[in-house]
Amino acid sequence: MGEIAAAGRRFVWPTREALSRVGVPRGRDVLDCVLVTGLAAWTLISAYLSGAFPGAYGVLPPLGLAVCATAAALFHRTTLGHRLLPSLGLLAIWRPHGSRSRPARTAR
């Protein structure tokens, strides 16, 4: 699966090099980590400041972020391993949840 034959050579898409961090400078890795961490913190802080999660519901934003990060890591791992069916299975699970999401309603 994912193999393409052209001019007598075999290509596998996506290539392992395209999905890995081999050859990426350390500074870029650090910058990527800082950027992702900053965006995650911004998301959590804005969720708390909106007042949408009072009391015990305050555990939901970090829990949701952890679930999404785990799902993204699983998807990346299955894609890196060229496992098409598990990757499509993860996408099939995410699709209905993404289409049901709506922006929060604000009181007027």
HUTAMO-V137241 format. One record per backbone hydrogen bond with DSSP energy under -1.0 kcal/mol. CO is the residue of the C=O (numbers start at 1). NH is the residue of the N-H. E is the energy in kcal/mol with one decimal. If there is no record, write none. Layout:
co->[CO	CO]
nh->[NH	NH]
e->[E	E]
This chain:
co->[2	4	6	9	11	15	16	21	25	26	27	28	29	30	31	32	33	34	35	36	37	38	39	40	41	42	43	44	45	46	48	54	55	56	57	59	60	61	62	63	64	65	66	67	68	69	70	71	72	73	74	75	76	77	78	79	83	84	85	86	87	88	89	90	91	94	95	96]
nh->[13	11	9	6	4	19	20	24	29	30	31	32	33	34	35	36	37	38	39	40	41	42	43	44	45	46	47	48	49	50	51	57	58	59	60	63	64	65	66	67	68	69	70	71	72	73	74	75	76	77	78	79	80	81	83	82	87	88	89	90	91	92	93	94	95	98	99	100]
e->[-2.7	-3.0	-2.2	-2.6	-3.0	-1.2	-1.3	-1.6	-1.7	-2.4	-2.5	-2.7	-2.2	-2.6	-2.5	-2.6	-2.4	-2.5	-2.4	-2.2	-2.5	-2.5	-2.2	-2.4	-2.9	-2.4	-1.8	-2.1	-2.7	-1.3	-1.0	-1.8	-1.6	-1.2	-1.8	-1.7	-3.1	-2.3	-2.3	-2.3	-2.4	-2.5	-2.3	-2.4	-2.4	-2.2	-2.4	-2.4	-2.4	-2.3	-2.5	-2.2	-2.7	-1.7	-2.7	-1.6	-1.4	-2.8	-2.4	-2.2	-2.1	-2.4	-1.7	-2.2	-2.4	-2.4	-1.9	-1.0]
